[in-house]
Amino acid sequence: MDPVFTLDEETPLAYFEKIVAFIYTPHYARHLRKIGARYDRETIPEDLDLMPFIIDALIFDTYINGKTPLDDFIAFFQPQLSPARLRIYQQFRQRNQLSAFQVRAVERPETLYLTDLIDDSEWVVKDNQALRFLYPNSFTISRLLPWENNYVLSGSCALLNHKEPEAVISIARSLKLPPLMVTG
């Protein structure tokens, strides 16, 4: 019997957790080692947990026979998804952004204003969980996912205790790899 798409709550985390549960099968999980082996640990701080970045890379940046696991997820559950839920997943696919950011301002209870250190673009993030560890002038390498008219942080989010933006950009470049293409 095929799994049924259900959500306990309409939150970004609940939507993202559905994708993560979908990829935890032997079919997808076997690629996690390939992805992990692509990272140069010499250029990434020892205390940075790579697993969230590996999982994100599998979901968004790994093409198995021309499709990402997120594409497969959407195709598999599309018959069960309302148009609004389908649109959320399609936006996750089309408008996600992995980069190095500096927190410019925090507005309680849930708003962060980020600047992309690579291209100076501005991002508004609505994520009350992120306010627990991100603060003005801090740096993060994160994947942003669209949610309503703003963005939220995905599982790959690292707070970096560096003073210089150049060091953060260098680490981000080590984490932002070209897509992995797998056939067969």
Biotite code that builds the C-alpha atoms (Angstrom):
import biotite.structure as struc

atoms = struc.array([
    struc.Atom([0.000, 0.000, 0.000], chain_id="A", res_id=1, res_name="MET", atom_name="CA", element="C"),
    struc.Atom([1.318, 3.446, -0.921], chain_id="A", res_id=2, res_name="ASP", atom_name="CA", element="C"),
    struc.Atom([1.948, 5.958, 1.863], chain_id="A", res_id=3, res_name="PRO", atom_name="CA", element="C"),
    struc.Atom([-0.770, 8.534, 2.400], chain_id="A", res_id=4, res_name="VAL", atom_name="CA", element="C"),
    struc.Atom([0.172, 12.207, 2.513], chain_id="A", res_id=5, res_name="PHE", atom_name="CA", element="C"),
    struc.Atom([-0.931, 13.690, 5.835], chain_id="A", res_id=6, res_name="THR", atom_name="CA", element="C"),
    struc.Atom([0.291, 16.663, 7.845], chain_id="A", res_id=7, res_name="LEU", atom_name="CA", element="C"),
    struc.Atom([-0.237, 17.162, 11.562], chain_id="A", res_id=8, res_name="ASP", atom_name="CA", element="C"),
    struc.Atom([0.206, 20.891, 11.091], chain_id="A", res_id=9, res_name="GLU", atom_name="CA", element="C"),
    struc.Atom([0.663, 23.350, 8.239], chain_id="A", res_id=10, res_name="GLU", atom_name="CA", element="C"),
    struc.Atom([4.198, 24.482, 9.061], chain_id="A", res_id=11, res_name="THR", atom_name="CA", element="C"),
    struc.Atom([7.326, 24.664, 6.932], chain_id="A", res_id=12, res_name="PRO", atom_name="CA", element="C"),
    struc.Atom([8.980, 22.070, 9.168], chain_id="A", res_id=13, res_name="LEU", atom_name="CA", element="C"),
    struc.Atom([6.100, 19.629, 8.690], chain_id="A", res_id=14, res_name="ALA", atom_name="CA", element="C"),
    struc.Atom([6.318, 20.015, 4.909], chain_id="A", res_id=15, res_name="TYR", atom_name="CA", element="C"),
    struc.Atom([10.089, 19.565, 4.906], chain_id="A", res_id=16, res_name="PHE", atom_name="CA", element="C"),
    struc.Atom([9.938, 16.547, 7.237], chain_id="A", res_id=17, res_name="GLU", atom_name="CA", element="C"),
    struc.Atom([7.706, 14.799, 4.687], chain_id="A", res_id=18, res_name="LYS", atom_name="CA", element="C"),
    struc.Atom([10.455, 15.093, 2.083], chain_id="A", res_id=19, res_name="ILE", atom_name="CA", element="C"),
    struc.Atom([13.096, 13.853, 4.520], chain_id="A", res_id=20, res_name="VAL", atom_name="CA", element="C"),
    struc.Atom([10.946, 10.832, 5.426], chain_id="A", res_id=21, res_name="ALA", atom_name="CA", element="C"),
    struc.Atom([10.478, 10.116, 1.713], chain_id="A", res_id=22, res_name="PHE", atom_name="CA", element="C"),
    struc.Atom([14.237, 10.006, 1.014], chain_id="A", res_id=23, res_name="ILE", atom_name="CA", element="C"),
    struc.Atom([15.048, 7.688, 3.913], chain_id="A", res_id=24, res_name="TYR", atom_name="CA", element="C"),
    struc.Atom([14.780, 4.592, 1.772], chain_id="A", res_id=25, res_name="THR", atom_name="CA", element="C"),
    struc.Atom([17.613, 2.449, 0.411], chain_id="A", res_id=26, res_name="PRO", atom_name="CA", element="C"),
    struc.Atom([16.932, 3.869, -3.068], chain_id="A", res_id=27, res_name="HIS", atom_name="CA", element="C"),
    struc.Atom([17.952, 7.385, -2.001], chain_id="A", res_id=28, res_name="TYR", atom_name="CA", element="C"),
    struc.Atom([20.017, 6.802, 1.134], chain_id="A", res_id=29, res_name="ALA", atom_name="CA", element="C"),
    struc.Atom([22.736, 4.972, -0.814], chain_id="A", res_id=30, res_name="ARG", atom_name="CA", element="C"),
    struc.Atom([23.639, 8.331, -2.381], chain_id="A", res_id=31, res_name="HIS", atom_name="CA", element="C"),
    struc.Atom([24.307, 10.015, 0.970], chain_id="A", res_id=32, res_name="LEU", atom_name="CA", element="C"),
    struc.Atom([27.840, 8.546, 1.118], chain_id="A", res_id=33, res_name="ARG", atom_name="CA", element="C"),
    struc.Atom([28.590, 9.764, -2.407], chain_id="A", res_id=34, res_name="LYS", atom_name="CA", element="C"),
    struc.Atom([27.486, 13.242, -1.455], chain_id="A", res_id=35, res_name="ILE", atom_name="CA", element="C"),
    struc.Atom([29.423, 13.215, 1.816], chain_id="A", res_id=36, res_name="GLY", atom_name="CA", element="C"),
    struc.Atom([32.607, 12.128, 0.042], chain_id="A", res_id=37, res_name="ALA", atom_name="CA", element="C"),
    struc.Atom([32.428, 15.218, -2.178], chain_id="A", res_id=38, res_name="ARG", atom_name="CA", element="C"),
    struc.Atom([33.040, 17.632, 0.728], chain_id="A", res_id=39, res_name="TYR", atom_name="CA", element="C"),
    struc.Atom([36.586, 18.690, 1.498], chain_id="A", res_id=40, res_name="ASP", atom_name="CA", element="C"),
    struc.Atom([36.728, 18.451, 5.299], chain_id="A", res_id=41, res_name="ARG", atom_name="CA", element="C"),
    struc.Atom([39.979, 20.425, 5.289], chain_id="A", res_id=42, res_name="GLU", atom_name="CA", element="C"),
    struc.Atom([38.059, 23.564, 4.255], chain_id="A", res_id=43, res_name="THR", atom_name="CA", element="C"),
    struc.Atom([35.046, 23.039, 6.534], chain_id="A", res_id=44, res_name="ILE", atom_name="CA", element="C"),
    struc.Atom([35.220, 23.708, 10.283], chain_id="A", res_id=45, res_name="PRO", atom_name="CA", element="C"),
    struc.Atom([35.464, 20.516, 12.317], chain_id="A", res_id=46, res_name="GLU", atom_name="CA", element="C"),
    struc.Atom([32.495, 21.422, 14.496], chain_id="A", res_id=47, res_name="ASP", atom_name="CA", element="C"),
    struc.Atom([30.143, 21.998, 11.551], chain_id="A", res_id=48, res_name="LEU", atom_name="CA", element="C"),
    struc.Atom([27.610, 19.172, 11.292], chain_id="A", res_id=49, res_name="ASP", atom_name="CA", element="C"),
    struc.Atom([27.638, 18.133, 7.636], chain_id="A", res_id=50, res_name="LEU", atom_name="CA", element="C"),
    struc.Atom([24.666, 15.758, 7.754], chain_id="A", res_id=51, res_name="MET", atom_name="CA", element="C"),
    struc.Atom([21.968, 18.441, 7.280], chain_id="A", res_id=52, res_name="PRO", atom_name="CA", element="C"),
    struc.Atom([23.892, 19.769, 4.266], chain_id="A", res_id=53, res_name="PHE", atom_name="CA", element="C"),
    struc.Atom([24.274, 16.251, 2.863], chain_id="A", res_id=54, res_name="ILE", atom_name="CA", element="C"),
    struc.Atom([20.542, 15.618, 3.218], chain_id="A", res_id=55, res_name="ILE", atom_name="CA", element="C"),
    struc.Atom([19.728, 18.967, 1.586], chain_id="A", res_id=56, res_name="ASP", atom_name="CA", element="C"),
    struc.Atom([22.161, 18.215, -1.242], chain_id="A", res_id=57, res_name="ALA", atom_name="CA", element="C"),
    struc.Atom([20.389, 14.901, -1.821], chain_id="A", res_id=58, res_name="LEU", atom_name="CA", element="C"),
    struc.Atom([16.947, 16.517, -1.874], chain_id="A", res_id=59, res_name="ILE", atom_name="CA", element="C"),
    struc.Atom([17.736, 19.578, -3.990], chain_id="A", res_id=60, res_name="PHE", atom_name="CA", element="C"),
    struc.Atom([21.023, 19.031, -5.842], chain_id="A", res_id=61, res_name="ASP", atom_name="CA", element="C"),
    struc.Atom([21.235, 15.330, -6.713], chain_id="A", res_id=62, res_name="THR", atom_name="CA", element="C"),
    struc.Atom([19.841, 14.238, -10.053], chain_id="A", res_id=63, res_name="TYR", atom_name="CA", element="C"),
    struc.Atom([19.099, 10.533, -10.300], chain_id="A", res_id=64, res_name="ILE", atom_name="CA", element="C"),
    struc.Atom([18.263, 9.725, -13.902], chain_id="A", res_id=65, res_name="ASN", atom_name="CA", element="C"),
    struc.Atom([17.579, 13.420, -14.496], chain_id="A", res_id=66, res_name="GLY", atom_name="CA", element="C"),
    struc.Atom([15.293, 14.062, -11.511], chain_id="A", res_id=67, res_name="LYS", atom_name="CA", element="C"),
    struc.Atom([15.889, 15.159, -7.936], chain_id="A", res_id=68, res_name="THR", atom_name="CA", element="C"),
    struc.Atom([14.356, 13.268, -5.024], chain_id="A", res_id=69, res_name="PRO", atom_name="CA", element="C"),
    struc.Atom([12.149, 16.332, -4.540], chain_id="A", res_id=70, res_name="LEU", atom_name="CA", element="C"),
    struc.Atom([10.884, 15.913, -8.117], chain_id="A", res_id=71, res_name="ASP", atom_name="CA", element="C"),
    struc.Atom([10.137, 12.246, -7.334], chain_id="A", res_id=72, res_name="ASP", atom_name="CA", element="C"),
    struc.Atom([8.382, 13.226, -4.104], chain_id="A", res_id=73, res_name="PHE", atom_name="CA", element="C"),
    struc.Atom([6.162, 15.720, -5.928], chain_id="A", res_id=74, res_name="ILE", atom_name="CA", element="C"),
    struc.Atom([5.320, 13.221, -8.665], chain_id="A", res_id=75, res_name="ALA", atom_name="CA", element="C"),
    struc.Atom([4.574, 10.464, -6.140], chain_id="A", res_id=76, res_name="PHE", atom_name="CA", element="C"),
    struc.Atom([2.282, 12.532, -3.908], chain_id="A", res_id=77, res_name="PHE", atom_name="CA", element="C"),
    struc.Atom([0.796, 14.860, -6.540], chain_id="A", res_id=78, res_name="GLN", atom_name="CA", element="C"),
    struc.Atom([-2.512, 12.953, -6.773], chain_id="A", res_id=79, res_name="PRO", atom_name="CA", element="C"),
    struc.Atom([-2.953, 13.422, -3.011], chain_id="A", res_id=80, res_name="GLN", atom_name="CA", element="C"),
    struc.Atom([-1.870, 17.072, -2.782], chain_id="A", res_id=81, res_name="LEU", atom_name="CA", element="C"),
    struc.Atom([-4.262, 19.984, -2.856], chain_id="A", res_id=82, res_name="SER", atom_name="CA", element="C"),
    struc.Atom([-3.266, 22.741, -5.298], chain_id="A", res_id=83, res_name="PRO", atom_name="CA", element="C"),
    struc.Atom([-2.031, 24.870, -2.373], chain_id="A", res_id=84, res_name="ALA", atom_name="CA", element="C"),
    struc.Atom([0.166, 22.076, -0.970], chain_id="A", res_id=85, res_name="ARG", atom_name="CA", element="C"),
    struc.Atom([1.504, 21.208, -4.414], chain_id="A", res_id=86, res_name="LEU", atom_name="CA", element="C"),
    struc.Atom([2.429, 24.869, -4.954], chain_id="A", res_id=87, res_name="ARG", atom_name="CA", element="C"),
    struc.Atom([4.437, 24.869, -1.691], chain_id="A", res_id=88, res_name="ILE", atom_name="CA", element="C"),
    struc.Atom([6.543, 21.931, -2.842], chain_id="A", res_id=89, res_name="TYR", atom_name="CA", element="C"),
    struc.Atom([6.981, 23.373, -6.324], chain_id="A", res_id=90, res_name="GLN", atom_name="CA", element="C"),
    struc.Atom([8.209, 26.621, -4.767], chain_id="A", res_id=91, res_name="GLN", atom_name="CA", element="C"),
    struc.Atom([10.615, 24.663, -2.562], chain_id="A", res_id=92, res_name="PHE", atom_name="CA", element="C"),
    struc.Atom([12.044, 23.201, -5.764], chain_id="A", res_id=93, res_name="ARG", atom_name="CA", element="C"),
    struc.Atom([12.158, 26.429, -7.763], chain_id="A", res_id=94, res_name="GLN", atom_name="CA", element="C"),
    struc.Atom([13.087, 29.096, -5.220], chain_id="A", res_id=95, res_name="ARG", atom_name="CA", element="C"),
    struc.Atom([15.393, 27.561, -2.603], chain_id="A", res_id=96, res_name="ASN", atom_name="CA", element="C"),
    struc.Atom([18.672, 29.346, -1.952], chain_id="A", res_id=97, res_name="GLN", atom_name="CA", element="C"),
    struc.Atom([21.835, 27.970, -0.304], chain_id="A", res_id=98, res_name="LEU", atom_name="CA", element="C"),
    struc.Atom([24.308, 30.685, 0.555], chain_id="A", res_id=99, res_name="SER", atom_name="CA", element="C"),
    struc.Atom([26.285, 32.568, 3.201], chain_id="A", res_id=100, res_name="ALA", atom_name="CA", element="C"),
    struc.Atom([24.300, 35.232, 5.010], chain_id="A", res_id=101, res_name="PHE", atom_name="CA", element="C"),
    struc.Atom([24.819, 37.931, 7.575], chain_id="A", res_id=102, res_name="GLN", atom_name="CA", element="C"),
    struc.Atom([21.961, 38.732, 9.914], chain_id="A", res_id=103, res_name="VAL", atom_name="CA", element="C"),
    struc.Atom([21.365, 42.462, 9.533], chain_id="A", res_id=104, res_name="ARG", atom_name="CA", element="C"),
    struc.Atom([18.470, 42.790, 11.983], chain_id="A", res_id=105, res_name="ALA", atom_name="CA", element="C"),
    struc.Atom([16.109, 40.791, 14.143], chain_id="A", res_id=106, res_name="VAL", atom_name="CA", element="C"),
    struc.Atom([12.512, 41.738, 14.741], chain_id="A", res_id=107, res_name="GLU", atom_name="CA", element="C"),
    struc.Atom([10.800, 39.700, 17.426], chain_id="A", res_id=108, res_name="ARG", atom_name="CA", element="C"),
    struc.Atom([8.891, 37.429, 17.517], chain_id="A", res_id=109, res_name="PRO", atom_name="CA", element="C"),
    struc.Atom([10.001, 35.808, 14.233], chain_id="A", res_id=110, res_name="GLU", atom_name="CA", element="C"),
    struc.Atom([11.600, 38.030, 11.594], chain_id="A", res_id=111, res_name="THR", atom_name="CA", element="C"),
    struc.Atom([15.223, 37.994, 10.477], chain_id="A", res_id=112, res_name="LEU", atom_name="CA", element="C"),
    struc.Atom([16.653, 40.285, 7.831], chain_id="A", res_id=113, res_name="TYR", atom_name="CA", element="C"),
    struc.Atom([19.559, 38.644, 6.028], chain_id="A", res_id=114, res_name="LEU", atom_name="CA", element="C"),
    struc.Atom([22.049, 39.831, 3.456], chain_id="A", res_id=115, res_name="THR", atom_name="CA", element="C"),
    struc.Atom([23.573, 37.298, 1.067], chain_id="A", res_id=116, res_name="ASP", atom_name="CA", element="C"),
    struc.Atom([27.342, 37.741, 1.322], chain_id="A", res_id=117, res_name="LEU", atom_name="CA", element="C"),
    struc.Atom([27.859, 36.544, -2.243], chain_id="A", res_id=118, res_name="ILE", atom_name="CA", element="C"),
    struc.Atom([25.574, 38.930, -4.135], chain_id="A", res_id=119, res_name="ASP", atom_name="CA", element="C"),
    struc.Atom([24.316, 41.438, -1.487], chain_id="A", res_id=120, res_name="ASP", atom_name="CA", element="C"),
    struc.Atom([20.687, 40.410, -2.037], chain_id="A", res_id=121, res_name="SER", atom_name="CA", element="C"),
    struc.Atom([18.318, 40.971, 0.878], chain_id="A", res_id=122, res_name="GLU", atom_name="CA", element="C"),
    struc.Atom([16.129, 38.222, 2.338], chain_id="A", res_id=123, res_name="TRP", atom_name="CA", element="C"),
    struc.Atom([13.301, 38.287, 4.867], chain_id="A", res_id=124, res_name="VAL", atom_name="CA", element="C"),
    struc.Atom([13.075, 35.127, 6.956], chain_id="A", res_id=125, res_name="VAL", atom_name="CA", element="C"),
    struc.Atom([10.108, 34.357, 9.209], chain_id="A", res_id=126, res_name="LYS", atom_name="CA", element="C"),
    struc.Atom([11.346, 31.695, 11.602], chain_id="A", res_id=127, res_name="ASP", atom_name="CA", element="C"),
    struc.Atom([10.909, 31.990, 15.367], chain_id="A", res_id=128, res_name="ASN", atom_name="CA", element="C"),
    struc.Atom([13.117, 28.914, 15.942], chain_id="A", res_id=129, res_name="GLN", atom_name="CA", element="C"),
    struc.Atom([16.056, 30.606, 14.207], chain_id="A", res_id=130, res_name="ALA", atom_name="CA", element="C"),
    struc.Atom([15.875, 33.531, 16.612], chain_id="A", res_id=131, res_name="LEU", atom_name="CA", element="C"),
    struc.Atom([17.195, 31.211, 19.315], chain_id="A", res_id=132, res_name="ARG", atom_name="CA", element="C"),
    struc.Atom([20.665, 31.156, 17.749], chain_id="A", res_id=133, res_name="PHE", atom_name="CA", element="C"),
    struc.Atom([20.876, 33.911, 15.112], chain_id="A", res_id=134, res_name="LEU", atom_name="CA", element="C"),
    struc.Atom([21.391, 37.489, 16.207], chain_id="A", res_id=135, res_name="TYR", atom_name="CA", element="C"),
    struc.Atom([22.335, 40.794, 14.524], chain_id="A", res_id=136, res_name="PRO", atom_name="CA", element="C"),
    struc.Atom([25.705, 40.696, 12.744], chain_id="A", res_id=137, res_name="ASN", atom_name="CA", element="C"),
    struc.Atom([26.035, 36.924, 13.094], chain_id="A", res_id=138, res_name="SER", atom_name="CA", element="C"),
    struc.Atom([26.849, 34.791, 10.081], chain_id="A", res_id=139, res_name="PHE", atom_name="CA", element="C"),
    struc.Atom([25.109, 31.685, 8.849], chain_id="A", res_id=140, res_name="THR", atom_name="CA", element="C"),
    struc.Atom([25.311, 29.309, 5.947], chain_id="A", res_id=141, res_name="ILE", atom_name="CA", element="C"),
    struc.Atom([21.777, 28.183, 5.285], chain_id="A", res_id=142, res_name="SER", atom_name="CA", element="C"),
    struc.Atom([19.357, 26.976, 2.695], chain_id="A", res_id=143, res_name="ARG", atom_name="CA", element="C"),
    struc.Atom([16.318, 29.215, 2.518], chain_id="A", res_id=144, res_name="LEU", atom_name="CA", element="C"),
    struc.Atom([12.963, 27.812, 1.468], chain_id="A", res_id=145, res_name="LEU", atom_name="CA", element="C"),
    struc.Atom([10.064, 29.989, 0.325], chain_id="A", res_id=146, res_name="PRO", atom_name="CA", element="C"),
    struc.Atom([7.120, 30.102, 2.696], chain_id="A", res_id=147, res_name="TRP", atom_name="CA", element="C"),
    struc.Atom([4.161, 32.355, 2.050], chain_id="A", res_id=148, res_name="GLU", atom_name="CA", element="C"),
    struc.Atom([5.678, 35.742, 1.144], chain_id="A", res_id=149, res_name="ASN", atom_name="CA", element="C"),
    struc.Atom([8.955, 35.185, 2.986], chain_id="A", res_id=150, res_name="ASN", atom_name="CA", element="C"),
    struc.Atom([11.517, 32.463, 3.587], chain_id="A", res_id=151, res_name="TYR", atom_name="CA", element="C"),
    struc.Atom([12.316, 29.937, 6.306], chain_id="A", res_id=152, res_name="VAL", atom_name="CA", element="C"),
    struc.Atom([15.520, 28.074, 7.089], chain_id="A", res_id=153, res_name="LEU", atom_name="CA", element="C"),
    struc.Atom([15.769, 24.444, 6.061], chain_id="A", res_id=154, res_name="SER", atom_name="CA", element="C"),
    struc.Atom([17.607, 21.807, 8.063], chain_id="A", res_id=155, res_name="GLY", atom_name="CA", element="C"),
    struc.Atom([20.960, 22.931, 6.725], chain_id="A", res_id=156, res_name="SER", atom_name="CA", element="C"),
    struc.Atom([21.736, 25.941, 8.825], chain_id="A", res_id=157, res_name="CYS", atom_name="CA", element="C"),
    struc.Atom([25.098, 26.562, 10.456], chain_id="A", res_id=158, res_name="ALA", atom_name="CA", element="C"),
    struc.Atom([25.891, 29.464, 12.752], chain_id="A", res_id=159, res_name="LEU", atom_name="CA", element="C"),
    struc.Atom([29.498, 30.486, 12.186], chain_id="A", res_id=160, res_name="LEU", atom_name="CA", element="C"),
    struc.Atom([31.578, 32.244, 14.799], chain_id="A", res_id=161, res_name="ASN", atom_name="CA", element="C"),
    struc.Atom([33.740, 34.156, 12.356], chain_id="A", res_id=162, res_name="HIS", atom_name="CA", element="C"),
    struc.Atom([34.424, 37.863, 12.308], chain_id="A", res_id=163, res_name="LYS", atom_name="CA", element="C"),
    struc.Atom([35.224, 38.217, 8.624], chain_id="A", res_id=164, res_name="GLU", atom_name="CA", element="C"),
    struc.Atom([32.664, 37.704, 5.837], chain_id="A", res_id=165, res_name="PRO", atom_name="CA", element="C"),
    struc.Atom([35.399, 36.342, 3.549], chain_id="A", res_id=166, res_name="GLU", atom_name="CA", element="C"),
    struc.Atom([35.927, 33.330, 5.838], chain_id="A", res_id=167, res_name="ALA", atom_name="CA", element="C"),
    struc.Atom([32.183, 32.609, 5.821], chain_id="A", res_id=168, res_name="VAL", atom_name="CA", element="C"),
    struc.Atom([32.056, 32.911, 2.023], chain_id="A", res_id=169, res_name="ILE", atom_name="CA", element="C"),
    struc.Atom([34.960, 30.481, 1.727], chain_id="A", res_id=170, res_name="SER", atom_name="CA", element="C"),
    struc.Atom([33.179, 27.890, 3.889], chain_id="A", res_id=171, res_name="ILE", atom_name="CA", element="C"),
    struc.Atom([29.943, 28.408, 1.914], chain_id="A", res_id=172, res_name="ALA", atom_name="CA", element="C"),
    struc.Atom([31.805, 27.715, -1.316], chain_id="A", res_id=173, res_name="ARG", atom_name="CA", element="C"),
    struc.Atom([33.057, 24.456, 0.198], chain_id="A", res_id=174, res_name="SER", atom_name="CA", element="C"),
    struc.Atom([29.471, 23.481, 1.053], chain_id="A", res_id=175, res_name="LEU", atom_name="CA", element="C"),
    struc.Atom([27.816, 24.605, -2.165], chain_id="A", res_id=176, res_name="LYS", atom_name="CA", element="C"),
    struc.Atom([28.856, 21.931, -4.611], chain_id="A", res_id=177, res_name="LEU", atom_name="CA", element="C"),
    struc.Atom([27.757, 21.487, -8.212], chain_id="A", res_id=178, res_name="PRO", atom_name="CA", element="C"),
    struc.Atom([24.789, 19.144, -8.640], chain_id="A", res_id=179, res_name="PRO", atom_name="CA", element="C"),
    struc.Atom([25.536, 15.422, -8.450], chain_id="A", res_id=180, res_name="LEU", atom_name="CA", element="C"),
    struc.Atom([24.406, 13.529, -11.536], chain_id="A", res_id=181, res_name="MET", atom_name="CA", element="C"),
    struc.Atom([23.704, 9.805, -11.077], chain_id="A", res_id=182, res_name="VAL", atom_name="CA", element="C"),
    struc.Atom([22.498, 7.385, -13.727], chain_id="A", res_id=183, res_name="THR", atom_name="CA", element="C"),
    struc.Atom([21.327, 3.826, -13.454], chain_id="A", res_id=184, res_name="GLY", atom_name="CA", element="C"),
])
